Every structure is written in structure tokens, then in C-alpha cells.
Amino acid sequence: MAEVLYRKWRPKRLVEVVGQDAVTQTLRNAVSLGRIAHAYLFTGPRGTGKTSTARIMAKAANCREPQDGEPDDACDICLSINEGRSLDLIEIDAASNRGIDDIRDLRDKVGYTPHEGRYKVYIIDEVHMLTEPAFNALLKTLEEPPAHAIFILATTEIHKVPLTIISRCQRYDFRRISLDTIQTQLDTLAQREGHTAEPEALELLARSSSGSLRDAENLLEQALVSYGSPLRAEQVRDLLELGGDERALDLARHALKKETKEGLAVINEVSAQGVDLQQFHRMVMDHLRGTLLIKSSVESSLGFNDEVKVELRKLTEGLSLDHLVHVLKTFSAVDVKRDLVSTLPLEMALVESSITPKAPVVQAAPAPAAPAPAPARQSTAPPRAPARQQPRAPVPSGPPAGNREIPPAARDPSTYRQPAASTPPRQADPQWDQVVRSLRHAKGKKYNLGSLLRDCRERRVDDDTLTLMFAHRAHMERMQEEFDDPASRKLVREAVQSALGSEYEIHVSLADGGGNGPKQNVAQKSHLVRAARMMGARVIAEKEENPNDE
């Protein structure tokens, strides 16, 4: 069986790892200085050299005669690792061995000494696939492994690895490989295989790999097997179904110039030719992105040939940046994954990109009204002194209809006293916690005053009267019994005055729907009965009303 290219030409030394110079240089220095860590974490996109670097590190750590931090690839240990028969290199696929039992088995065997080298190297690929219990089982071993054990974890999704694992490893981030680097490497591999390829063909392969060298090498091998040597750009376009590359440039041009009719014709022509719409959409986005970079005077990141660059430069002439961004946003929102056959998403994006978005309407502030003319002066006589305010009649204890809560803006102690007796009663809740706290240790005639006041269901203010409403008759009667005692009443009134800033007459009442018995008798709500209670009188008995007495 023939060996695939990416395995046949896998790097065997750190210096051969492509596009990761910062990582490989640091690892070489660590081996040269004897500063090899007990745990490494390699993270980055697929096909960027994480597993290959881990294997090279296993060789360098156990090599009998390393050279400048590199394995010599000549000793028996290096040869056994290259041939895949070393017992000191254990590779674990966390995608299929992700449970706690697998990690426990690893933890039990990690204590065994190496077979022939200095270290036993454990490479755990796709470590993010481990379960949470498996991660927990790995923690202690990863933090304090035996002196002869080295762990190298590799992952493409670092955000799924717990921070407790990351903090116990030396982390190395592998970058996505640049387009030029991949193209150069593909040219080298083609020459090693005895083939030739056009630069444009290699460029198309590199662009389709999305920064993954392994994907690019697989595509190169597939193209060489299909078409042989020399490999031409037209053949690569047919292989990768990039026949709509020029049509993608045409659609980008029509979208930027608001040529809806021509753009719709391109979309339907491409669909009739059987071009993959998902790939076609991606090519359109590449050309729009190239236009944005050229418009912004950044051409170093473009992956197009000179002919396409000239066309993109022509598109930027007289093109506003606002319209370009609008077209980019519109086409980037297209989702062709759910239906790879329908052209409607692309057609809708083209039409929408041709419509200039409406600017938000800002309403001007209304002009200030002219001041009203001053009223004519009626008389020169001095104003009469205000009439002396008459004393207010006692207010019934029960809350009248139309009660409403105090709005937050009015919850100030100074606003509890209103000059008009007809002002609706309001809720007195904001400072009530202060009243309860100040009386939490105050002992009344029989009960703790703070505990009784905590059972108060609601409080209502009506001018100079504060009504405490209880949900249960038993609580109300206990509070009334304490108010019958002058000393207890004085303590409560002082606490209320301190918290609310005003002096109030305090009465108790039963809340609507509350109580464990009949509601309060109408006679007890009379102001005469309340005045008698204030002077020390107590209710001895109540006469029930009989509706048949009339």
C-alpha cells in the first residue's frame, strides 16, 4: 500500500516543521539546556504540526546523542520511534478513549519505568474530548507526574480544556500557516515526487486548504493522481469545482455596481452549470474581501494573481466604503448550507445589496414656547394675609378607597405631611426596616416590639396618621395590647419619628382578607373609640349586630 504524502514527508526534526518557527525554536532551546517540562499543551488549527512536533519532542527527549536540541535520527531510540515500535511513546486518542476508566488505566501504568529511554512520553491527542471526570482524574498526575514521565496534550479547541489543566502545562499556540508558505511547501513536495505544477495551480490548492498544510498536501496528492504532471490551473479548478471563479468575480462586480439584472443572470447561469453554490458563495466573499483590502490600501494579504488584482483595483475606483461594507455584510449573512441547490439566498443578497439602507431619522427637538404675557395688574392694594388654617378633624383609621403606593421619587420623609386633608393615603415602606431594626431589642408590656412590627403586612400614611395593617387578627390584637400601654406606644412613636422625620398618630388595623376570625367591628373604627383608647380605655366586649333587629 502506498503511503500518503503527508505521512511520507512528515517532518522528523523540529527545524523541518513548517510555519511554526517561534514554537520550534523554544523547544530546541529547552532540549539543549535540559529544561524539558513535565507537561506541554499544543493548541492550534488542524494540520499545523501539533502531533508531528509532539513526536519529535519524544525523540529529542530520549535521543542518545541530541544535536542542538534536535534528535539525531540515527540511534536505536529515534529509529524505533520513527518506525512506530517504541514502548516509551504512548499515543492516546482522547476522542475514542475519553472516559474516566481510560485515564485511571493511564494513571496506574504511568509509574512504570521507561523501557529503553530516559522518559516515557504520553501524547494525548484531541484532549478536549475527555469527559469532566476524566479531566479530574488526570489533574493530580498531570501536576506531579513521575520524574520519568512527560505529557504532551494536543487540541484544536482550547476553550473546551479546563483552566485547571491549562495551568499545569506549558502552552504553545500553533498558528495557521500562511498562503505563501503552503505554496512553497507544495512546490517542494511535488519536486520530491518528481512532478511539476504551475504556480497558479499550487496557489489554488493553498487557498482551498484554509491554512492547513495537511489538507493542502492531501489535495496535491489527489490532483497528481488525477491529472499527473505537469499540473495545470484548469485541472485544479475542475478538481476543486472552482469553475465559477471568474463568475464569482463577475457577481462581486455586479453587486458593487448595483447591477441587479446582470447579477441574477450570473447566479442562475452558475446554478445551471452545476457549480457548488456553497463554494461559489465563498469565492464571492473572497473577492469582496479583496476589494475591501485594496480599498484600504492593504494588498499584502491578497491571495490572487496579478490579473485578478487588476480587476479588483478597477472595482474600487469611485466606490464608496459605506456601500462596500453594506455589500459585504449582506453577502456574509447568506446561509447556503441548509439548501445547496436553491439560488434564492444569493439572489436575495444581491437585490438587498443594491438597495441603499435608509439613514435613521433624527427628529429635531421642538422649539421652546414663547413666554406667556404677564397678566394685567388689577389692583395696587397689598395682598391679604392668608387665612389661619383650621385644625383638622381626626382621620378614620381604616384606609379609604383609592389608596395608592408612594412613587419612588416621593419617598422622602418630608413628603409624608401634606397640607390638604383630602390627599389620598400612601404607603410608608421605605424607612420601615429602620423602625423594625431600632426596636428589635425593645421589650414592651408583654412582647418584643420589633418582632410584632415585623409581622405588619402594610403601612399607610394619611396626613398625620400612620395605620399599621396586619394579616392576622392575633398579631393585630397583640400590637393593640402593646399600644394600650403608654410606655410601649411612646417607644414606637419615637422610633417612627426618628425614621420618617415626622410625628404620627399610630393606629392598628386588620388587612383586607386577613384574620382568623370575623373582621374588626365597625364601631372600633370610630374616631371616638380610638380617642378613648388613646386616653387609656380598653374594649371590654363587643356587641354583634343582628340584621333582624330592624
SEDO-667925 format. One record per residue (C-alpha): x, y, z; residue in three letters. Coordinates in Angstrom, 3 decimals, always signed. Each point is the difference from the previous one (the first is absolute). Example, Ala and Ser with C-alpha at 12.3 -4.5 7.8 and 13.67 -1.06 7.14 Angstrom:
R        x        y        z  aa
R  +12.300   -4.500   +7.800 Ala
R   +1.370   +3.440   -0.660 Ser
This chain:
R        x        y        z  aa
R   +0.000   +0.000   +0.000 Met
R   +1.378   +3.410   -0.965 Ala
R   +0.567   +2.458   +2.825 Glu
R   -1.842   +3.290   -0.258 Val
R   +2.047   +3.151   -0.482 Leu
R   -0.642   +1.632   +3.371 Tyr
R   +1.228   -3.134   +1.780 Arg
R   +2.821   -0.742   -2.399 Lys
R   +1.463   +3.494   +0.336 Trp
R   -0.891   +0.593   +3.646 Arg
R   +2.727   +2.138   +1.635 Pro
R   +2.538   -1.951   +2.093 Lys
R   +1.846   +2.936   +1.517 Arg
R   -1.266   +3.191   +1.590 Leu
R   +1.637   +2.156   -2.636 Val
R   -2.095   -1.770   -2.658 Glu
R   -3.319   +1.030   +1.571 Val
R   -1.495   +2.576   -2.370 Val
R   -1.305   +3.368   +1.134 Gly
R   +0.550   -0.417   +3.767 Gln
R   +3.459   +1.491   +0.495 Asp
R   -0.718   +1.609   +3.367 Ala
R   -1.237   -3.270   +1.520 Val
R   +2.732   -2.237   -1.418 Thr
R   +2.795   +2.378   +0.999 Gln
R   -1.204   +0.053   +3.614 Thr
R   -0.246   -3.791   +0.132 Leu
R   +3.474   -0.406   -1.466 Arg
R   +1.419   +2.288   +2.683 Asn
R   -1.815   -1.982   +2.706 Ala
R   +1.554   -3.255   -1.205 Val
R   +3.474   +1.544   -0.346 Ser
R   -0.098   +1.456   +3.523 Leu
R   -1.549   -3.077   +1.578 Gly
R   -3.093   +2.007   +1.029 Arg
R   -2.626   -2.411   -1.277 Ile
R   -3.337   +0.549   +1.741 Ala
R   -2.141   -2.813   +1.360 His
R   -3.142   +1.135   -1.897 Ala
R   -0.588   +1.866   -3.268 Tyr
R   -3.194   +1.231   -1.626 Leu
R   +0.030   +0.480   -3.786 Phe
R   -3.019   +1.871   -1.368 Thr
R   -0.862   +1.326   -3.440 Gly
R   -1.934   -0.699   -3.222 Pro
R   +0.058   -3.421   -1.617 Arg
R   +2.926   -0.958   -2.193 Gly
R   +2.483   +2.486   +1.477 Thr
R   +2.495   -2.508   +1.433 Gly
R   -1.079   -0.624   +3.586 Lys
R   +0.245   -3.812   +0.002 Thr
R   +3.155   -0.001   -2.144 Ser
R   +1.688   +2.391   +2.428 Thr
R   -1.057   -2.189   +2.925 Ala
R   +1.616   -3.060   -1.560 Arg
R   +3.194   +1.917   -0.745 Ile
R   +0.099   +1.138   +3.625 Met
R   -0.330   -3.623   +1.122 Ala
R   +3.013   -0.881   -2.143 Lys
R   +2.040   +3.015   +1.129 Ala
R   -0.665   -0.721   +3.679 Ala
R   +1.145   -3.638   -0.315 Asn
R   +2.668   +0.362   -2.701 Cys
R   +3.358   -1.377   +1.086 Arg
R   +1.965   +2.744   -1.794 Glu
R   -2.214   +3.043   -0.695 Pro
R   +1.508   +2.734   -2.161 Gln
R   -0.937   +3.632   +0.714 Asp
R   -3.281   -1.098   +1.534 Gly
R   -0.830   -2.253   -2.955 Glu
R   -0.146   -3.830   -0.082 Pro
R   +2.767   -1.587   -2.049 Asp
R   -2.398   -2.476   -1.683 Asp
R   +2.767   -2.601   +0.091 Ala
R   -0.111   -1.571   +3.468 Cys
R   -2.121   -3.029   +0.766 Asp
R   -2.540   +2.062   +1.992 Ile
R   -0.593   +2.507   -2.833 Cys
R   -0.330   -2.828   -2.509 Leu
R   -2.470   -1.892   +2.162 Ser
R   -2.166   +3.141   +0.392 Ile
R   +0.141   +0.687   -3.747 Asn
R   -1.063   -3.577   -0.702 Glu
R   -2.812   +0.097   +2.570 Gly
R   +1.284   -2.840   +2.193 Arg
R   +1.275   +1.932   +3.021 Ser
R   -1.502   -1.016   +3.334 Leu
R   +0.933   +3.337   +1.554 Asp
R   -2.295   +2.013   -2.269 Leu
R   -3.689   -0.459   +0.792 Ile
R   -2.510   +1.804   -2.215 Glu
R   -3.575   +0.249   +1.232 Ile
R   -2.947   +1.183   -2.098 Asp
R   -2.193   +1.814   +2.483 Ala
R   -2.892   -0.020   -2.459 Ala
R   -0.412   -3.782   +0.427 Ser
R   +1.614   -0.414   +3.452 Asn
R   -1.709   +2.811   +1.838 Arg
R   -1.410   -1.635   +3.125 Gly
R   +1.227   -0.049   +3.562 Ile
R   +0.905   -3.689   -0.226 Asp
R   +2.440   +0.728   -2.837 Asp
R   +1.711   +2.719   +2.046 Ile
R   +0.102   -2.219   +3.071 Arg
R   +1.717   -2.670   -2.060 Asp
R   +2.531   +2.581   -1.186 Leu
R   +0.538   +1.185   +3.575 Arg
R   +0.642   -3.549   +1.196 Asp
R   +2.601   -0.668   -2.714 Lys
R   +1.808   +3.342   +0.090 Val
R   +2.077   -1.135   +2.933 Gly
R   +1.785   -2.689   -2.030 Tyr
R   +3.537   +0.960   -1.011 Thr
R   +0.906   +0.528   -3.678 Pro
R   +0.979   -2.990   -2.073 His
R   +3.159   +1.357   -1.650 Glu
R   +0.000   +3.807   +0.132 Gly
R   +0.129   +2.560   +2.783 Arg
R   -3.647   +1.018   -0.244 Tyr
R   -3.375   -1.499   -0.712 Lys
R   -1.848   +2.497   -2.185 Val
R   -3.811   +0.047   -0.010 Tyr
R   -1.590   +1.832   -2.954 Ile
R   -3.735   +0.597   +0.562 Ile
R   -1.491   +1.225   -3.264 Asp
R   -3.299   +1.925   -0.094 Glu
R   +0.172   +0.320   +3.775 Val
R   -3.060   +2.259   +0.061 His
R   -2.154   -3.097   -0.630 Met
R   +0.642   -1.372   +3.495 Leu
R   -2.945   -0.021   +2.369 Thr
R   -0.029   +2.145   +3.124 Glu
R   +0.640   -2.987   +2.341 Pro
R   +2.885   -1.042   -2.261 Ala
R   +1.519   +3.483   +0.233 Phe
R   -0.324   -0.114   +3.785 Asn
R   +1.715   -3.390   +0.099 Ala
R   +2.851   +1.397   -2.116 Leu
R   +0.591   +3.097   +2.113 Leu
R   +2.192   -1.367   +2.760 Lys
R   +2.086   -2.185   -2.293 Thr
R   +0.478   +2.903   -2.378 Leu
R   +1.116   +2.304   +2.782 Glu
R   +2.470   -2.395   +1.658 Glu
R   +0.851   -2.803   -2.419 Pro
R   +2.888   -2.381   +0.590 Pro
R   +3.414   +1.367   -0.929 Ala
R   +0.154   -2.274   -3.027 His
R   -3.384   +1.098   -1.531 Ala
R   -0.711   +2.793   -2.476 Ile
R   -3.537   +0.920   -1.066 Phe
R   -0.702   +1.782   -3.306 Ile
R   -3.633   +0.999   -0.510 Leu
R   -1.238   +1.109   -3.412 Ala
R   -3.326   +1.677   -0.807 Thr
R   -1.707   +2.062   -2.666 Thr
R   -2.555   +1.450   +2.461 Glu
R   +1.883   +1.481   +2.929 Ile
R   -3.166   +1.624   +1.390 His
R   -1.321   -3.459   +0.919 Lys
R   +3.026   -0.866   +2.126 Val
R   -0.464   +0.845   +3.718 Pro
R   +2.162   +2.769   +1.365 Leu
R   +1.271   -2.362   +2.681 Thr
R   +1.549   -2.125   -2.767 Ile
R   +1.393   +2.987   -1.908 Ile
R   +1.667   +1.407   +3.110 Ser
R   +1.959   -3.226   +0.503 Arg
R   +1.541   +0.028   -3.494 Cys
R   +2.323   +2.104   -2.101 Gln
R   -2.253   +1.328   -2.726 Arg
R   +1.133   +0.431   -3.621 Tyr
R   -2.330   +1.509   -2.612 Asp
R   +0.433   -1.236   -3.565 Phe
R   -0.954   +2.592   -2.586 Arg
R   -1.884   -0.461   -3.246 Arg
R   +2.587   -0.358   -2.769 Ile
R   +0.226   +2.817   -2.518 Ser
R   -0.982   -0.398   -3.645 Leu
R   +3.523   +0.603   -1.339 Asp
R   +1.521   -2.525   +2.408 Thr
R   -2.478   -2.706   -1.017 Ile
R   +0.547   +0.707   -3.688 Gln
R   +3.780   -0.278   +0.424 Thr
R   -0.342   -3.261   +1.911 Gln
R   -2.306   -1.467   -2.657 Leu
R   +2.521   +0.885   -2.690 Asp
R   +2.721   -1.770   +1.996 Thr
R   -2.102   -3.136   +0.476 Leu
R   -0.931   -0.103   -3.684 Ala
R   +3.676   +0.146   -0.957 Gln
R   +0.847   -2.745   +2.492 Arg
R   -2.649   -2.163   -1.642 Glu
R   +1.402   +0.783   -3.435 Gly
R   -2.888   +2.177   -1.163 His
R   -0.366   +3.566   -1.172 Thr
R   -2.921   +2.361   +0.533 Ala
R   -0.935   +3.469   -1.124 Glu
R   +0.311   +2.675   +2.709 Pro
R   -3.663   +0.922   -0.475 Glu
R   -1.010   -3.617   +0.557 Ala
R   +1.947   -0.140   +3.253 Leu
R   -1.529   +3.330   +0.995 Glu
R   -3.508   -1.375   -0.483 Leu
R   +0.868   -3.043   +2.128 Leu
R   +1.464   +2.183   +2.740 Ala
R   -3.049   +2.297   +0.050 Arg
R   -2.351   -2.974   +0.299 Ser
R   +1.880   -1.411   +3.016 Ser
R   -0.991   +2.869   +2.343 Ser
R   +3.420   +0.091   +1.652 Gly
R   +0.301   -3.761   +0.601 Ser
R   +3.154   -1.490   -1.537 Leu
R   -1.305   -3.541   +0.390 Arg
R   -3.146   +0.855   -1.980 Asp
R   +2.116   +1.643   -2.692 Ala
R   +2.255   -3.068   -0.279 Glu
R   -3.028   -2.267   -0.336 Asn
R   -1.425   +2.219   -2.746 Leu
R   +3.356   -0.016   -1.809 Leu
R   +0.168   -3.778   +0.085 Glu
R   -3.577   -0.263   -1.250 Gln
R   +0.776   +2.382   -2.890 Ala
R   +3.186   -1.824   -0.950 Leu
R   -1.775   -3.354   +0.007 Val
R   -2.835   +1.427   -2.117 Ser
R   +1.960   +1.976   -2.600 Tyr
R   +3.664   -0.846   +0.403 Gly
R   +2.799   +2.338   -1.030 Ser
R   +0.076   +2.817   -0.919 Pro
R   -2.882   +1.156   +2.190 Leu
R   -1.886   +2.950   -1.492 Arg
R   -2.325   +2.555   +1.577 Ala
R   -2.974   -1.026   -2.137 Glu
R   +0.305   -3.562   +1.259 Gln
R   +0.056   +1.169   +3.632 Val
R   -3.089   +2.125   -0.618 Arg
R   -1.838   -3.003   -1.378 Asp
R   +1.143   -2.156   +2.915 Leu
R   -1.035   +2.514   +2.653 Leu
R   -3.124   +1.087   -1.896 Glu
R   +1.370   +3.494   -0.323 Leu
R   -1.337   +0.442   -3.518 Gly
R   -2.054   +2.959   +1.256 Gly
R   +3.050   +1.966   +1.115 Asp
R   -0.300   +2.524   -2.819 Glu
R   -3.769   +0.068   +0.405 Arg
R   +0.479   +0.743   +3.715 Ala
R   +2.030   +3.058   -0.979 Leu
R   -2.796   +0.995   -2.390 Asp
R   -2.629   -0.311   +2.740 Leu
R   +2.119   +2.057   +2.394 Ala
R   +0.320   +2.671   -2.701 Arg
R   -3.756   +0.087   -0.675 His
R   -0.789   +0.192   +3.731 Ala
R   +2.363   +2.929   +0.543 Leu
R   -1.328   +1.839   -3.058 Lys
R   -3.653   -0.716   +0.902 Lys
R   -0.576   -1.864   -3.255 Glu
R   -2.820   -2.235   +1.200 Thr
R   -1.083   -1.397   -3.375 Lys
R   +3.502   -1.103   -1.024 Glu
R   +0.711   -1.424   +3.454 Gly
R   -3.139   -2.141   +0.015 Leu
R   +0.975   -1.359   -3.422 Ala
R   +3.429   -1.024   +1.346 Val
R   -1.502   -1.807   +2.987 Ile
R   -2.420   -2.024   -2.119 Asn
R   +2.678   -0.768   -2.585 Glu
R   +2.318   -1.355   +2.698 Val
R   -2.836   -2.090   +1.465 Ser
R   -0.841   -1.441   -3.431 Ala
R   +3.639   -1.052   -0.462 Gln
R   -0.157   -2.037   +3.217 Gly
R   +2.548   +2.063   +1.913 Val
R   -0.014   -0.537   +3.761 Asp
R   -1.832   +3.062   +1.330 Leu
R   +1.684   -0.175   +3.374 Gln
R   +3.438   +0.095   -1.623 Gln
R   -1.185   +2.709   -2.391 Phe
R   -1.226   +2.130   +2.906 His
R   +3.366   -0.352   +1.716 Arg
R   +1.803   +1.160   -3.179 Met
R   -2.285   +3.039   -0.231 Val
R   +0.846   +0.870   +3.595 Met
R   +3.726   -0.364   -0.784 Asp
R   -0.281   +2.499   -2.846 His
R   -2.017   +2.443   +2.105 Leu
R   +2.571   -0.296   +2.777 Arg
R   +2.765   +0.645   -2.536 Gly
R   -1.814   +3.131   -1.125 Thr
R   -0.208   +1.191   +3.601 Leu
R   +3.714   -0.559   +0.558 Leu
R   +0.918   +1.849   -3.194 Ile
R   -2.357   +2.842   +0.908 Lys
R   +1.779   +0.184   +3.360 Ser
R   +3.459   -0.103   -1.694 Ser
R   +0.827   -3.416   +1.477 Val
R   +0.954   -2.334   -2.834 Glu
R   +2.622   -2.140   +1.711 Ser
R   -2.614   -2.504   +1.254 Ser
R   -1.586   -0.645   -3.410 Leu
R   +0.238   -3.509   -1.424 Gly
R   -0.880   +0.849   -3.608 Phe
R   +2.094   +0.157   -3.124 Asn
R   +0.920   +3.296   -1.643 Asp
R   -2.857   -0.150   -2.497 Glu
R   -2.644   -0.284   +2.723 Val
R   +1.688   +2.733   +2.036 Lys
R   -0.266   +2.357   -2.965 Val
R   -3.721   -0.735   -0.297 Glu
R   -0.537   +0.584   +3.716 Leu
R   +1.842   +3.309   -0.166 Arg
R   -2.348   +1.129   -2.786 Lys
R   -2.971   -0.823   +2.225 Leu
R   +1.243   +2.357   +2.734 Thr
R   +0.027   +3.010   -2.339 Glu
R   -2.825   +2.293   +1.049 Gly
R   -1.287   -2.562   +2.496 Leu
R   -1.089   +1.322   +3.395 Ser
R   +1.150   -1.890   +3.052 Leu
R   -3.507   +0.090   +1.495 Asp
R   -1.497   -1.826   -2.971 His
R   +2.839   -2.539   -0.017 Leu
R   -0.560   -0.789   +3.676 Val
R   -3.768   -0.253   -0.628 His
R   +0.555   -2.568   -2.773 Val
R   +2.445   -1.968   +2.148 Leu
R   -2.418   -0.172   +2.912 Lys
R   -2.855   -1.052   -2.265 Thr
R   +1.862   -2.851   -1.680 Phe
R   +1.639   -1.155   +3.242 Ser
R   -3.478   -0.591   +1.446 Ala
R   -0.867   -2.472   -2.779 Val
R   -0.477   -3.579   +1.230 Asp
R   +0.208   -2.530   -2.819 Val
R   +0.833   -2.990   +2.177 Lys
R   -3.605   -0.979   +0.641 Arg
R   -0.930   -0.070   -3.687 Asp
R   +2.906   -0.521   -2.400 Leu
R   -2.259   +0.105   -3.065 Val
R   -2.186   +3.085   +0.432 Ser
R   +1.371   +3.254   -1.403 Thr
R   -2.472   +2.124   +1.944 Leu
R   +2.376   +0.971   +2.864 Pro
R   +2.583   +1.347   -2.469 Leu
R   -2.665   +1.746   -2.033 Glu
R   -1.457   +1.657   +3.093 Met
R   +3.482   +1.115   +1.090 Ala
R   +0.649   +1.528   -3.430 Leu
R   -3.266   +1.925   -0.030 Val
R   +0.411   +1.167   +3.595 Glu
R   +3.557   +1.156   -0.651 Ser
R   -1.275   +2.173   -2.838 Ser
R   -2.385   +1.833   +2.320 Ile
R   +1.555   +2.877   +1.891 Thr
R   -0.843   -0.337   +3.700 Pro
R   -2.103   +2.827   +1.369 Lys
R   +1.699   +2.330   +2.409 Ala
R   -1.626   +0.211   +3.424 Pro
R   -2.377   +2.950   +0.326 Val
R   +1.046   +2.401   +2.743 Val
R   -2.844   +2.179   +1.197 Gln
R   +0.945   +3.524   +0.878 Ala
R   -0.764   +1.203   +3.472 Ala
R   -3.100   +2.236   +0.142 Pro
R   +0.670   +3.711   +0.293 Ala
R   -0.660   +1.449   +3.433 Pro
R   -3.397   +1.638   +0.333 Ala
R   -0.124   +3.749   +0.282 Ala
R   -0.614   +1.253   +3.535 Pro
R   -3.579   +0.925   +0.730 Ala
R   -0.685   +3.727   +0.447 Pro
R   -0.254   +1.209   +3.553 Ala
R   -3.596   +0.521   +1.206 Pro
R   -1.245   +3.512   +0.327 Ala
R   +0.289   +1.483   +3.480 Arg
R   -3.439   +0.143   +1.532 Gln
R   +0.614   +1.876   +3.216 Ser
R   +2.763   +1.747   +1.919 Thr
R   -1.308   -1.032   +3.366 Ala
R   +2.315   -2.233   +2.070 Pro
R   -0.928   -3.684   +0.027 Pro
R   -2.037   -1.259   +2.891 Arg
R   +1.642   -2.246   +2.550 Ala
R   -0.917   -3.656   -0.394 Pro
R   -2.786   -1.239   +2.151 Ala
R   +1.024   -1.952   +3.096 Arg
R   -0.206   -3.710   -0.632 Gln
R   -2.716   -1.714   +1.974 Gln
R   +0.863   -3.097   +2.050 Pro
R   -0.634   -3.239   -1.870 Arg
R   -2.592   -2.454   +1.147 Ala
R   +1.213   -3.451   +1.065 Pro
R   +0.501   -2.369   -2.940 Val
R   -1.588   -3.473   +0.088 Pro
R   +2.461   -2.829   +0.585 Ser
R   -1.190   -2.087   -2.926 Gly
R   +1.593   +0.882   -3.348 Pro
R   -2.508   +1.649   -2.326 Pro
R   -0.580   -1.132   -3.537 Ala
R   +2.455   +1.073   -2.643 Gly
R   +3.157   -0.762   +1.956 Asn
R   +3.141   +0.007   -2.104 Arg
R   +3.680   -0.707   +0.667 Glu
R   +2.473   +2.818   +0.401 Ile
R   +2.036   +0.373   -3.204 Pro
R   +3.769   -0.420   +0.493 Pro
R   +0.651   +3.666   -0.707 Ala
R   -2.339   +1.007   +2.870 Ala
R   +1.416   -2.355   +2.650 Arg
R   +1.567   +2.723   +2.096 Asp
R   -0.965   +0.515   +3.658 Pro
R   -0.800   +3.629   -0.641 Ser
R   -2.722   -0.968   -2.445 Thr
R   -2.006   -2.063   +2.473 Tyr
R   -1.743   +3.121   +1.359 Arg
R   -2.392   +1.541   -2.475 Gln
R   -1.897   +3.205   +0.679 Pro
R   -3.215   -1.214   -1.624 Ala
R   -2.122   -2.443   +1.971 Ala
R   -1.414   -1.439   -3.212 Ser
R   +3.379   -1.377   -1.149 Thr
R   -0.321   -3.748   -0.570 Pro
R   +1.853   -2.187   +2.517 Pro
R   +3.359   -1.370   -1.159 Arg
R   +2.269   -2.920   +0.809 Gln
R   +2.681   +0.649   +2.655 Ala
R   +2.414   -2.836   -0.771 Asp
R   +3.412   +1.553   -0.772 Pro
R   +1.140   +0.626   +3.591 Gln
R   -1.971   -2.798   +1.631 Trp
R   +3.012   -2.311   +0.255 Asp
R   +1.735   +2.707   +2.026 Gln
R   -2.938   +0.108   +2.407 Val
R   +0.043   -3.792   +0.419 Val
R   +3.778   -0.073   +0.544 Arg
R   -0.110   +2.747   +2.606 Ser
R   -2.587   -1.960   +2.031 Leu
R   +1.382   -3.498   -0.462 Arg
R   +1.191   -0.083   +3.626 His
R   -2.822   +2.148   +1.451 Ala
R   -2.224   -1.934   +2.454 Lys
R   -3.528   +1.305   +0.306 Gly
R   -2.583   -0.861   +2.598 Lys
R   -0.079   -3.643   -0.989 Lys
R   +1.595   -0.429   -3.451 Tyr
R   +3.052   +1.065   -1.974 Asn
R   -1.000   +3.105   -1.959 Leu
R   +2.349   -0.629   -2.920 Gly
R   -1.376   -3.504   -0.544 Ser
R   -3.586   +1.280   +0.050 Leu
R   +0.751   +2.777   -2.466 Leu
R   +1.748   -2.467   -2.324 Arg
R   -3.333   -1.820   -0.385 Asp
R   -1.678   +3.162   -1.272 Cys
R   -1.282   -0.721   -3.501 Arg
R   -0.180   +3.583   -1.281 Glu
R   +0.255   +3.565   +1.219 Arg
R   -2.063   +2.925   -1.210 Arg
R   +0.394   +3.718   +0.649 Val
R   -2.960   +2.362   +0.042 Asp
R   +1.217   +3.490   +0.911 Asp
R   +1.035   -0.267   +3.682 Asp
R   -1.283   -3.570   +0.439 Thr
R   +2.033   -3.183   -0.544 Leu
R   -2.119   -3.139   -0.262 Thr
R   +1.670   -3.374   +0.571 Leu
R   -1.908   -2.804   -1.694 Met
R   +0.477   -3.623   +1.091 Phe
R   -0.918   -3.141   -1.891 Ala
R   -1.061   -1.963   +3.094 His
R   -2.308   +1.060   +2.766 Arg
R   +2.274   -1.468   +2.693 Ala
R   +2.902   +2.223   -1.100 His
R   -2.238   +3.064   -0.132 Met
R   -1.386   -0.634   +3.499 Glu
R   +3.493   -0.426   +1.457 Arg
R   +1.120   +3.256   -1.577 Met
R   -3.144   +1.752   +1.260 Gln
R   +0.674   -1.360   +3.474 Glu
R   +3.480   +1.520   -0.107 Glu
R   -1.399   +3.342   -1.242 Phe
R   -2.379   +0.042   +2.943 Asp
R   +3.104   +0.272   +2.164 Asp
R   +1.277   +3.658   -0.025 Pro
R   +3.657   -1.063   +0.313 Ala
R   -0.166   -2.351   -2.991 Ser
R   -1.896   +2.544   -2.095 Arg
R   +2.660   +2.610   +0.800 Lys
R   +2.821   -2.311   -1.153 Leu
R   -1.691   -0.723   -3.316 Val
R   -0.882   +3.649   -0.663 Arg
R   +3.591   +1.114   +0.672 Glu
R   +1.377   -2.676   -2.312 Ala
R   -2.416   +1.018   -2.782 Val
R   +0.801   +3.705   +0.471 Gln
R   +3.741   -0.738   -0.190 Ser
R   -0.338   -2.042   -3.195 Ala
R   -2.667   +2.011   -1.850 Leu
R   +0.945   +3.476   +1.224 Gly
R   -3.532   +0.876   +1.143 Ser
R   -2.276   -0.751   +2.925 Glu
R   -3.038   -2.188   -0.710 Tyr
R   -2.989   -1.325   +1.801 Glu
R   +0.285   -3.774   -0.303 Ile
R   -2.949   -2.361   -0.299 His
R   -0.303   -3.699   -0.738 Val
R   -2.430   -1.690   -2.338 Ser
R   -0.718   -3.352   -1.609 Leu
R   +0.978   -0.272   -3.669 Ala
R   -2.652   -0.861   -2.520 Asp
R   -0.478   -3.758   -0.246 Gly
R   +2.101   -0.642   +3.094 Gly
R   -0.776   -1.338   +3.441 Gly
R   -0.987   -3.281   +1.516 Asn
R   -3.424   +1.143   +1.037 Gly
R   -2.586   +2.681   -0.767 Pro
R   +1.184   +3.369   -1.241 Lys
R   +0.354   +2.986   +2.306 Gln
R   -3.294   +1.395   +1.223 Asn
R   -1.084   +3.212   -1.661 Val
R   -0.268   +1.661   +3.400 Ala
R   +3.706   -0.550   +0.653 Gln
R   +0.789   +2.078   -3.091 Lys
R   -1.766   +3.011   +1.482 Ser
R   +2.192   +2.985   +0.849 His
R   -1.711   +0.212   +3.394 Leu
R   +1.093   -3.544   +0.872 Val
R   +3.525   +0.738   -1.130 Arg
R   +0.139   +3.206   +2.016 Ala
R   -1.177   -1.900   +3.085 Ala
R   +2.710   -2.617   -0.550 Arg
R   +2.630   +2.723   -0.230 Met
R   -1.057   +1.155   +3.480 Met
R   +0.474   -3.525   +1.400 Gly
R   -3.447   -1.556   -0.488 Ala
R   -0.287   -3.685   -0.979 Arg
R   -2.699   -1.881   -1.892 Val
R   -1.693   -2.401   +2.434 Ile
R   -2.619   -1.542   -2.292 Ala
R   -1.458   +0.430   -3.429 Glu
R   -3.624   -0.202   -0.932 Lys
R   -0.635   -1.898   -3.176 Glu
R   -2.450   +1.617   -2.386 Glu
R   -3.120   -1.994   -0.778 Asn
R   -1.427   +0.758   -3.418 Pro
R   -3.471   -1.090   +1.211 Asn
R   -0.193   +2.747   +2.663 Asp
R   -1.297   +2.535   -2.470 Glu
